[in-house]
Amino acid sequence: MKKRLYSKIPLSQTIVALCEAKGIHHIVISPGSRNAPLTIGFTENPNMYCYSIVDERCAAFFALGIAQQIKKPVALVCTSGSALLNYYPAISEAFYSDIPLVVLSADRPIERIDIGDGQTIRQKNVFENHIMYSANLYSEIVPEIQVHDIKIKQKQHEAQKHNEREINIALNISIEKKGPVHINVPFYEPLYDTLEHPTSIPKNIPIEHIEHRISETLRSNMLYEWNKANRKIILIGVNSPNNIEQKWIDHFAEDPSVLVLTETTSNIYHPTHINCIDQLITPLNDEEFKVLQPDILLTFGGMVVSKRIKTFLRNYQPKVHWHIDEKKAYDTYFCLTEHIKMNPNSFFSNFLINALQVKNDYKSFWISIRDQRRMRHREYLETIEFTDLKVFETLFDYIPDHQMIQLSNSSTVRYAQLFSLNPTFSVYCNRGTSGIDGSTSTAIGAAVVSGIPTTLITGDLSFFYDSNGLWNDTIPANFRIILINNGGGGIFRILPGKSESDNFSTFFETKHNLDAEHLCDMFRIGYHQANEIEGFVKGIKNLYKDHDSPQLLEVFTPRKINDSVLIDYFKCFV
């Protein structure tokens, strides 16, 4: 049996030991020299799952995908200098999506900063606007001979205690508050020396769990408001599958005065819910908006995709808006009145036991409108040619049951919002910052740890932007990519004021003639393509056959027709 080795540097031993003690077992490492003590420590630990990802931006999103699935922090390890800055897009996404990441950045000792050393930048607090905690550790000198000076020993002891405390605080915050933290770790050379036995046994400071409760006064006041309100809307944003107990979903479904609005990323399904919000509200006039306007708006979950629902609720505000979340509440609709710091299930079990149903036709009226919209939706789709909209209609009919669906941002997630998805799907999208960067890497990370067959549905700009995400030898053979290539940023073509000019196509739409075939060949991914409906149906069937490697289906759609088909889609409901 191979002997386990430890970095000779006590600080590295401390970090690895505390990560292990707190259940942090997934480590994503990007190559470098300054981070060698951490790389040695983690890769020599048999309880760690270590992944090597060269591109730090891809590495961070890959880690984000893992953490998204396991609901525990994932550690990122990088060398000093600009490597660290490449983590920032994923850090900001984690910050706004409540996903725990632990950034471990190796650094030069403080006296080496800003003197002209290579790979050296100001790493201290570099993520300060989008981080839950920044721990800046003290350097340690690892002498070749025994230190006998009492003052030096005392300073080393104080540094160790400071570092232990800071590491504990950072890791506990990431676990308890579900967000990213940054631990900056300065190392002196030599970096590669090892020991067979650890010299550091750090103290594991336990997490202080805070349990929030609703006061009886507030609960009574809210019940009074709820029981007298005739029109209540529950709007659910990004939500993990099976996060809300079915009995609460059924409870709201039975209340005639409650209209539940869900999105594709809500992962909640019920026949009485409005699951395609934009279909419902886009054609409404002022009088109809006033009929829909709620007395109470209750929200939970993460970010909401629909711009139209945001505009509606800002212009036709409810009397009260309650948001239920253990961590934070955004005043998205400019009318937030209560932030209930509880898990939604806990709140509902405490609140709904005394809630009354109000008998009226609020829900039934809007369900009838929804059903009319669905009929128009089907009728319109029968008339259109092969475009982005037709592709989305078709692909959701052919993706097998029980898939994890990872959606890229911009057009992709918005098209998906227009369809009723298979309730066996679990749907994810990086909606914290809604950027197109990192969708592929996130999907791969999620697929690696979930064990669930995964399909990434992505647009061309998002895919090519994150093509280094395919530079990864852990991609499962059952990973699938459906790449919708419309030759540019098609979403910009539906914006008001756009014009057919070289300036628009170059700097907004970013027109291109790229395809993914050679990328797939380089990264050993099976490649399929289609540019019409029959070929697409054949291609998607082939895509989901048994293969011994990941597969990609590239679908080419007409760049200049997609926008008019989508615009006319919303006109068909008028």
C-alpha positions as CSV (number, residue, x, y, z in Angstrom):
1,M,0.0,0.0,0.0
2,K,1.4,3.4,-1.0
3,K,2.3,5.6,1.9
4,R,0.4,8.9,2.1
5,L,2.6,12.0,1.9
6,Y,2.0,15.4,3.4
7,S,3.4,18.8,2.3
8,K,6.2,19.9,4.6
9,I,4.5,23.2,5.0
10,P,2.2,23.2,8.1
11,L,-0.2,25.7,6.6
12,S,-1.0,23.4,3.7
13,Q,-1.5,20.5,6.2
14,T,-3.9,22.7,8.2
15,I,-6.1,23.6,5.1
16,V,-6.3,20.0,3.9
17,A,-7.2,18.7,7.4
18,L,-9.9,21.3,8.0
19,C,-11.5,20.7,4.6
20,E,-11.6,17.0,5.3
21,A,-13.0,17.6,8.8
22,K,-15.8,19.7,7.4
23,G,-16.8,17.3,4.7
24,I,-15.2,19.1,1.7
25,H,-14.1,16.3,-0.5
26,H,-14.3,17.6,-4.1
27,I,-11.2,19.6,-5.1
28,V,-10.7,21.2,-8.5
29,I,-7.1,22.0,-9.2
30,S,-5.5,24.1,-11.9
31,P,-1.8,23.5,-12.5
32,G,0.9,25.7,-11.1
33,S,4.0,25.8,-8.9
34,R,3.0,28.2,-6.1
35,N,0.0,26.0,-5.2
36,A,2.2,22.8,-5.1
37,P,1.8,22.4,-1.3
38,L,-2.0,22.3,-1.6
39,T,-1.9,20.1,-4.7
40,I,0.3,17.6,-2.9
41,G,-1.9,17.7,0.2
42,F,-5.2,17.1,-1.5
43,T,-4.0,14.6,-4.1
44,E,-2.2,12.5,-1.5
45,N,-5.4,12.3,0.6
46,P,-7.3,9.2,-0.3
47,N,-10.6,10.8,0.9
48,M,-10.4,13.6,-1.7
49,Y,-11.9,13.5,-5.2
50,C,-9.4,15.7,-7.2
51,Y,-10.0,17.0,-10.7
52,S,-7.4,18.6,-12.9
53,I,-8.7,21.5,-15.1
54,V,-6.2,23.7,-16.9
55,D,-8.3,26.7,-17.7
56,E,-9.2,28.4,-14.4
57,R,-12.4,30.0,-15.6
58,C,-13.6,26.6,-16.8
59,A,-12.4,25.0,-13.5
60,A,-14.5,27.4,-11.5
61,F,-17.7,26.7,-13.4
62,F,-16.9,23.0,-13.3
63,A,-16.7,23.3,-9.5
64,L,-19.9,25.3,-9.5
65,G,-21.7,22.5,-11.3
66,I,-20.5,19.9,-8.8
67,A,-21.5,22.1,-5.8
68,Q,-24.9,22.8,-7.5
69,Q,-25.6,19.0,-7.3
70,I,-24.0,17.9,-4.0
71,K,-25.2,21.0,-2.1
72,K,-21.8,21.2,-0.3
73,P,-18.7,23.3,-0.9
74,V,-16.3,22.4,-3.6
75,A,-12.7,23.7,-3.3
76,L,-10.8,25.4,-6.1
77,V,-7.0,25.5,-6.0
78,C,-4.9,27.7,-8.2
79,T,-1.4,29.3,-8.4
80,S,-0.7,32.9,-7.8
81,G,-1.2,35.8,-10.2
82,S,-3.8,36.3,-12.9
83,A,-4.9,32.6,-12.6
84,L,-7.0,33.7,-9.6
85,L,-8.8,36.4,-11.6
86,N,-10.2,33.9,-14.0
87,Y,-12.4,32.5,-11.2
88,Y,-14.3,35.7,-10.9
89,P,-17.2,35.0,-13.3
90,A,-18.1,31.8,-11.5
91,I,-17.5,33.4,-8.1
92,S,-20.1,36.1,-8.9
93,E,-22.5,33.4,-10.2
94,A,-22.1,31.4,-7.0
95,F,-22.6,34.6,-4.9
96,Y,-26.0,35.3,-6.5
97,S,-27.1,31.7,-6.8
98,D,-26.2,30.6,-3.2
99,I,-23.8,27.9,-4.3
100,P,-20.9,27.1,-1.9
101,L,-17.4,27.4,-3.3
102,V,-14.0,27.6,-1.5
103,V,-11.3,29.4,-3.4
104,L,-7.8,28.5,-2.2
105,S,-5.4,30.8,-4.0
106,A,-1.6,30.3,-3.5
107,D,0.3,33.6,-3.2
108,R,3.7,35.1,-2.7
109,P,4.6,36.3,0.8
110,I,3.5,39.9,1.4
111,E,6.9,41.4,1.1
112,R,7.1,40.1,-2.5
113,I,4.0,41.9,-3.7
114,D,4.6,44.9,-6.0
115,I,8.3,44.6,-6.2
116,G,8.4,43.1,-9.8
117,D,8.2,39.4,-9.0
118,G,6.5,37.3,-11.7
119,Q,3.0,35.9,-11.3
120,T,2.4,38.4,-8.5
121,I,-0.7,40.6,-8.2
122,R,-2.6,42.1,-5.3
123,Q,-4.6,39.0,-4.3
124,K,-5.8,40.2,-0.9
125,N,-9.6,40.7,-0.9
126,V,-9.7,40.5,-4.7
127,F,-13.3,39.3,-4.7
128,E,-14.5,41.6,-2.0
129,N,-17.7,42.7,-3.7
130,H,-19.0,39.2,-4.5
131,I,-17.7,37.0,-1.6
132,M,-19.1,35.8,1.7
133,Y,-15.8,36.0,3.4
134,S,-12.1,36.7,2.6
135,A,-9.5,35.1,4.8
136,N,-5.9,36.4,4.3
137,L,-3.5,34.0,5.9
138,Y,0.0,34.6,7.3
139,S,3.1,33.2,5.7
140,E,5.0,30.5,7.4
141,I,8.8,30.0,7.2
142,V,9.7,26.3,7.1
143,P,13.4,26.3,8.2
144,E,15.8,23.6,7.4
145,I,17.1,23.6,11.0
146,Q,15.3,23.6,14.3
147,V,14.2,27.0,15.5
148,H,15.4,27.8,19.0
149,D,14.6,31.5,19.2
150,I,11.6,31.9,21.6
151,K,10.3,35.0,19.8
152,I,10.3,33.3,16.4
153,K,8.5,30.3,17.9
154,Q,5.9,32.6,19.5
155,K,5.3,34.3,16.1
156,Q,4.9,31.0,14.4
157,H,2.4,29.9,17.1
158,E,0.4,33.1,16.7
159,A,0.4,32.7,12.9
160,Q,-0.8,29.2,13.2
161,K,-3.7,30.2,15.5
162,H,-4.7,33.1,13.3
163,N,-4.7,30.9,10.2
164,E,-6.7,28.1,11.9
165,R,-9.3,30.6,13.0
166,E,-9.6,32.3,9.6
167,I,-9.8,29.0,7.8
168,N,-12.5,27.7,10.2
169,I,-14.5,30.9,9.8
170,A,-14.3,30.8,6.0
171,L,-15.3,27.2,5.6
172,N,-18.1,27.4,8.2
173,I,-19.6,30.5,6.4
174,S,-19.5,28.7,3.0
175,I,-21.3,25.7,4.5
176,E,-23.8,27.6,6.6
177,K,-24.5,30.5,4.3
178,K,-24.2,28.6,1.0
179,G,-21.9,30.9,-0.8
180,P,-18.3,31.5,-2.1
181,V,-15.4,32.3,0.2
182,H,-11.8,33.1,-0.6
183,I,-8.8,31.9,1.4
184,N,-5.5,33.5,0.2
185,V,-2.5,31.3,1.1
186,P,1.0,32.8,0.9
187,F,3.8,30.2,0.7
188,Y,7.5,30.5,1.1
189,E,9.8,28.2,-0.9
190,P,10.6,25.3,-1.0
191,L,7.2,24.2,-2.2
192,Y,7.6,20.6,-3.1
193,D,9.1,19.0,0.1
194,T,7.0,16.3,1.7
195,L,6.7,14.3,5.0
196,E,5.3,10.9,5.8
197,H,3.6,12.2,9.0
198,P,1.8,15.5,9.6
199,T,3.2,18.2,11.9
200,S,0.0,20.2,12.1
201,I,-3.2,19.0,13.9
202,P,-5.6,22.0,13.6
203,K,-8.6,22.6,15.8
204,N,-11.9,22.1,14.0
205,I,-14.3,24.9,15.2
206,P,-17.9,23.7,14.8
207,I,-20.5,25.5,12.8
208,E,-23.0,27.6,14.7
209,H,-26.4,26.8,13.2
210,I,-28.9,29.6,13.4
211,E,-32.5,28.6,13.4
212,H,-34.8,31.4,12.4
213,R,-38.4,31.5,13.6
214,I,-41.3,33.7,12.8
215,S,-42.8,35.7,15.7
216,E,-46.3,35.0,16.7
217,T,-47.3,38.6,16.1
218,L,-46.0,38.6,12.6
219,R,-47.5,35.2,11.9
220,S,-50.9,36.4,13.1
221,N,-50.8,39.5,11.0
222,M,-49.8,37.6,7.9
223,L,-52.6,35.1,8.5
224,Y,-55.1,37.9,8.8
225,E,-53.9,39.4,5.5
226,W,-53.8,36.0,3.8
227,N,-57.3,34.9,4.9
228,K,-59.0,38.1,3.7
229,A,-57.1,38.5,0.4
230,N,-59.1,37.5,-2.7
231,R,-56.2,37.4,-5.2
232,K,-52.9,35.8,-4.3
233,I,-50.0,35.1,-6.6
234,I,-47.2,32.7,-5.7
235,L,-44.2,33.2,-7.9
236,I,-41.4,30.6,-7.8
237,G,-38.0,31.3,-9.1
238,V,-35.0,29.0,-9.5
239,N,-35.6,26.0,-7.3
240,S,-33.9,22.6,-6.9
241,P,-35.9,19.5,-7.8
242,N,-37.9,18.0,-4.9
243,N,-37.0,21.0,-2.7
244,I,-40.6,21.7,-1.8
245,E,-42.8,19.1,-0.2
246,Q,-45.6,17.9,-2.5
247,K,-48.3,18.5,0.1
248,W,-47.7,22.3,0.0
249,I,-47.8,22.3,-3.8
250,D,-51.2,20.4,-3.5
251,H,-52.4,22.8,-0.9
252,F,-52.0,25.8,-3.1
253,A,-53.4,24.0,-6.0
254,E,-56.7,23.5,-4.1
255,D,-57.1,27.2,-3.1
256,P,-59.3,29.0,-5.6
257,S,-57.8,32.4,-4.6
258,V,-54.2,31.4,-5.2
259,L,-52.5,31.5,-8.6
260,V,-49.1,29.8,-8.8
261,L,-46.7,31.0,-11.4
262,T,-43.6,28.8,-12.1
263,E,-40.7,28.9,-14.5
264,T,-38.7,26.2,-16.3
265,T,-36.0,26.5,-13.6
266,S,-38.6,26.2,-10.8
267,N,-38.7,22.4,-11.1
268,I,-42.3,22.4,-9.8
269,Y,-45.2,21.0,-11.8
270,H,-48.9,20.9,-11.3
271,P,-51.8,21.0,-13.7
272,T,-53.2,24.1,-12.0
273,H,-50.0,26.1,-12.2
274,I,-49.2,28.7,-14.9
275,N,-45.9,27.4,-16.2
276,C,-45.4,29.6,-19.3
277,I,-45.8,33.1,-17.8
278,D,-45.0,35.1,-20.9
279,Q,-47.7,33.3,-22.8
280,L,-50.2,34.4,-20.3
281,I,-49.3,38.0,-19.7
282,T,-47.8,39.3,-23.0
283,P,-51.2,40.1,-24.7
284,L,-52.9,41.6,-21.6
285,N,-54.2,45.2,-21.7
286,D,-54.4,47.6,-18.7
287,E,-57.9,46.4,-17.7
288,E,-56.8,42.7,-17.7
289,F,-53.6,43.5,-15.8
290,K,-55.8,45.0,-13.1
291,V,-57.8,41.9,-12.9
292,L,-54.7,39.8,-12.5
293,Q,-53.1,42.2,-10.0
294,P,-52.7,40.4,-6.7
295,D,-53.5,41.6,-3.2
296,I,-50.6,39.4,-1.9
297,L,-47.5,38.3,-3.7
298,L,-45.6,35.4,-2.1
299,T,-42.2,34.5,-3.6
300,F,-39.6,31.9,-2.9
301,G,-36.7,30.4,-4.9
302,G,-33.9,32.2,-6.8
303,M,-33.8,34.5,-9.7
304,V,-36.8,34.9,-12.1
305,V,-36.2,34.8,-15.8
306,S,-39.3,36.5,-17.2
307,K,-38.8,40.2,-17.8
308,R,-42.5,40.5,-18.5
309,I,-43.6,39.3,-15.0
310,K,-41.1,41.8,-13.4
311,T,-42.6,44.6,-15.4
312,F,-46.2,43.6,-14.6
313,L,-45.5,43.4,-10.8
314,R,-43.6,46.7,-10.8
315,N,-46.4,48.5,-12.6
316,Y,-49.3,46.7,-10.9
317,Q,-48.0,46.2,-7.4
318,P,-49.5,44.0,-4.7
319,K,-50.5,45.4,-1.4
320,V,-47.9,43.2,0.3
321,H,-45.0,41.1,-1.0
322,W,-43.5,38.4,1.2
323,H,-40.3,36.6,0.3
324,I,-39.4,33.3,2.0
325,D,-35.7,32.5,2.1
326,E,-33.3,31.6,4.9
327,K,-30.6,34.0,3.5
328,K,-31.7,37.0,1.5
329,A,-34.6,38.8,-0.1
330,Y,-34.3,41.0,-3.2
331,D,-36.8,43.9,-3.6
332,T,-37.2,42.9,-7.3
333,Y,-40.7,44.4,-7.7
334,F,-40.1,47.5,-5.5
335,C,-42.8,46.5,-3.0
336,L,-41.1,44.0,-0.6
337,T,-42.8,44.2,2.8
338,E,-41.6,41.0,4.7
339,H,-38.5,38.9,4.4
340,I,-39.3,35.6,6.1
341,K,-35.9,34.0,7.1
342,M,-37.1,30.4,7.0
343,N,-36.9,27.4,4.8
344,P,-40.2,27.5,2.7
345,N,-41.2,24.0,4.0
346,S,-40.8,25.1,7.6
347,F,-42.7,28.3,6.9
348,F,-45.6,26.5,5.2
349,S,-45.9,23.9,8.0
350,N,-46.1,26.7,10.5
351,F,-48.3,29.1,8.5
352,L,-50.7,27.1,6.3
353,I,-52.2,25.0,9.1
354,N,-54.4,28.0,10.0
355,A,-54.8,29.5,6.5
356,L,-58.3,29.6,5.0
357,Q,-59.3,29.1,1.4
358,V,-61.2,32.0,-0.2
359,K,-63.9,30.8,-2.6
360,N,-63.8,32.8,-5.8
361,D,-63.0,32.4,-9.5
362,Y,-59.6,34.1,-9.5
363,K,-57.6,30.9,-10.3
364,S,-60.2,29.3,-12.5
365,F,-60.5,32.5,-14.7
366,W,-56.8,32.6,-15.3
367,I,-56.5,28.9,-15.9
368,S,-59.1,29.2,-18.6
369,I,-57.0,32.0,-20.2
370,R,-53.9,29.8,-19.9
371,D,-55.7,26.9,-21.7
372,Q,-56.7,29.3,-24.6
373,R,-53.1,30.4,-24.9
374,R,-51.9,26.8,-25.1
375,M,-54.3,26.1,-27.9
376,R,-53.0,29.2,-29.8
377,H,-49.5,28.1,-29.1
378,R,-50.1,24.7,-30.7
379,E,-51.9,26.2,-33.7
380,Y,-49.1,28.7,-34.4
381,L,-46.3,26.1,-34.1
382,E,-48.0,24.0,-36.8
383,T,-47.6,26.9,-39.3
384,I,-43.9,27.9,-38.8
385,E,-40.9,26.8,-40.7
386,F,-37.7,25.3,-39.3
387,T,-36.4,27.9,-36.9
388,D,-35.2,28.2,-33.3
389,L,-38.8,28.0,-32.1
390,K,-39.5,24.8,-34.1
391,V,-36.3,23.2,-32.8
392,F,-37.3,23.8,-29.2
393,E,-40.8,22.4,-29.8
394,T,-39.3,19.2,-31.3
395,L,-36.4,18.6,-29.0
396,F,-38.5,18.5,-25.8
397,D,-40.6,15.8,-27.5
398,Y,-37.6,13.6,-28.1
399,I,-35.3,14.0,-25.0
400,P,-35.7,10.8,-22.9
401,D,-37.3,10.8,-19.5
402,H,-35.3,11.5,-16.3
403,Q,-32.7,13.7,-17.9
404,M,-30.9,16.5,-16.2
405,I,-31.4,19.5,-18.5
406,Q,-28.7,22.2,-18.3
407,L,-29.7,25.4,-20.1
408,S,-27.3,28.1,-21.3
409,N,-28.3,31.7,-20.9
410,S,-29.8,34.3,-23.2
411,S,-32.0,32.9,-26.0
412,T,-31.9,29.2,-24.8
413,V,-33.5,29.6,-21.4
414,R,-36.1,32.1,-22.7
415,Y,-37.2,29.7,-25.5
416,A,-37.4,26.9,-22.9
417,Q,-39.8,29.1,-20.9
418,L,-42.4,28.9,-23.7
419,F,-42.9,25.1,-23.4
420,S,-44.3,22.7,-20.9
421,L,-41.4,20.4,-20.0
422,N,-41.5,16.8,-19.1
423,P,-41.9,16.7,-15.3
424,T,-39.3,13.9,-15.0
425,F,-36.6,16.5,-16.1
426,S,-34.5,18.3,-13.6
427,V,-33.7,21.7,-15.0
428,Y,-30.8,24.0,-14.2
429,C,-29.4,27.3,-15.5
430,N,-26.8,29.8,-14.2
431,R,-29.3,32.5,-13.4
432,G,-27.3,34.2,-10.7
433,T,-25.7,36.6,-13.1
434,S,-27.3,35.2,-16.3
435,G,-24.0,35.2,-18.2
436,I,-23.3,33.1,-21.2
437,D,-19.9,32.2,-19.9
438,G,-19.4,28.8,-18.2
439,S,-22.6,27.0,-19.2
440,T,-20.8,24.0,-20.7
441,S,-18.3,23.7,-17.8
442,T,-21.1,23.9,-15.2
443,A,-23.1,21.2,-17.0
444,I,-20.1,18.9,-17.2
445,G,-19.4,19.4,-13.5
446,A,-23.0,18.6,-12.6
447,A,-23.0,15.5,-14.8
448,V,-19.8,14.1,-13.4
449,V,-21.1,13.9,-9.8
450,S,-24.8,13.4,-10.3
451,G,-24.7,10.1,-12.2
452,I,-27.8,11.4,-14.0
453,P,-27.9,11.4,-17.9
454,T,-27.4,15.0,-18.7
455,T,-28.3,17.1,-21.8
456,L,-26.8,20.6,-22.3
457,I,-29.0,22.8,-24.5
458,T,-26.9,25.7,-25.6
459,G,-26.7,28.5,-28.2
460,D,-23.7,29.0,-30.4
461,L,-22.2,32.0,-28.7
462,S,-22.4,30.4,-25.3
463,F,-20.9,27.2,-26.6
464,F,-18.0,28.7,-28.4
465,Y,-17.3,31.1,-25.5
466,D,-16.8,28.1,-23.2
467,S,-15.3,25.7,-25.6
468,N,-12.4,25.0,-23.2
469,G,-14.9,23.4,-21.0
470,L,-14.6,20.4,-23.2
471,W,-10.9,20.1,-22.3
472,N,-11.9,17.7,-19.5
473,D,-11.2,14.0,-19.3
474,T,-14.0,13.3,-16.9
475,I,-17.0,14.0,-19.2
476,P,-19.4,11.0,-18.9
477,A,-20.3,9.0,-21.9
478,N,-24.0,9.7,-21.4
479,F,-23.4,13.5,-21.6
480,R,-25.2,15.1,-24.6
481,I,-25.1,18.6,-26.1
482,I,-27.7,20.1,-28.3
483,L,-26.1,23.1,-30.0
484,I,-28.5,25.5,-31.7
485,N,-26.3,27.5,-34.1
486,N,-28.1,30.5,-35.6
487,G,-24.9,32.2,-36.7
488,G,-24.8,34.9,-34.0
489,G,-26.4,36.4,-31.0
490,G,-30.0,36.0,-32.2
491,I,-31.6,37.5,-29.1
492,F,-30.3,40.9,-30.1
493,R,-32.4,40.8,-33.3
494,I,-35.7,41.0,-31.3
495,L,-34.6,44.1,-29.4
496,P,-36.4,47.4,-30.1
497,G,-34.4,49.7,-32.3
498,K,-32.1,47.2,-34.0
499,S,-31.2,47.8,-37.6
500,E,-29.9,45.7,-40.5
501,S,-26.5,47.2,-40.7
502,D,-22.8,46.1,-40.6
503,N,-22.5,47.8,-37.3
504,F,-25.3,45.8,-35.8
505,S,-24.3,42.4,-37.2
506,T,-20.7,42.9,-36.2
507,F,-20.9,44.5,-32.7
508,F,-24.3,43.4,-31.4
509,E,-25.3,40.2,-33.2
510,T,-21.7,39.2,-33.7
511,K,-22.4,37.3,-36.9
512,H,-20.1,34.3,-37.6
513,N,-19.7,31.2,-39.7
514,L,-18.3,28.8,-37.1
515,D,-19.4,25.2,-36.5
516,A,-18.5,22.7,-33.8
517,E,-17.3,19.7,-35.9
518,H,-13.5,20.2,-35.5
519,L,-13.9,21.0,-31.8
520,C,-15.7,17.7,-31.4
521,D,-13.0,15.9,-33.3
522,M,-10.3,17.4,-31.1
523,F,-12.0,16.6,-27.9
524,R,-13.2,13.1,-29.0
525,I,-16.9,13.9,-28.9
526,G,-19.3,12.3,-31.3
527,Y,-20.7,14.8,-33.8
528,H,-24.1,15.0,-35.5
529,Q,-25.7,17.8,-37.5
530,A,-29.0,18.9,-38.9
531,N,-30.5,21.9,-40.8
532,E,-34.1,20.8,-41.4
533,I,-36.8,19.1,-39.4
534,E,-36.4,15.5,-40.7
535,G,-32.7,15.6,-40.2
536,F,-33.1,17.0,-36.8
537,V,-35.6,14.3,-35.7
538,K,-33.2,11.7,-37.0
539,G,-30.2,13.4,-35.4
540,I,-31.8,13.6,-32.0
541,K,-32.8,9.9,-32.1
542,N,-29.2,9.0,-32.9
543,L,-28.0,11.3,-30.2
544,Y,-29.7,9.3,-27.5
545,K,-28.6,5.9,-28.7
546,D,-25.9,4.1,-26.6
547,H,-22.5,5.6,-27.3
548,D,-19.2,5.0,-25.6
549,S,-18.4,8.8,-25.6
550,P,-20.2,12.1,-25.2
551,Q,-22.2,13.2,-28.2
552,L,-23.1,16.6,-29.7
553,L,-25.9,17.5,-32.2
554,E,-25.4,20.8,-34.0
555,V,-28.6,22.3,-35.4
556,F,-28.3,25.1,-37.9
557,T,-31.2,27.5,-38.0
558,P,-31.8,30.6,-40.3
559,R,-30.2,33.7,-38.7
560,K,-32.6,36.2,-40.3
561,I,-35.9,34.5,-39.8
562,N,-35.8,33.4,-36.1
563,D,-36.6,36.8,-34.8
564,S,-39.7,37.5,-36.9
565,V,-41.0,34.0,-36.1
566,L,-40.6,34.7,-32.3
567,I,-42.2,38.2,-32.6
568,D,-45.1,36.8,-34.5
569,Y,-45.5,34.1,-31.9
570,F,-46.4,36.6,-29.2
571,K,-48.8,38.3,-31.7
572,C,-50.7,35.1,-32.2
573,F,-52.2,35.4,-28.7
574,V,-53.8,38.8,-29.3
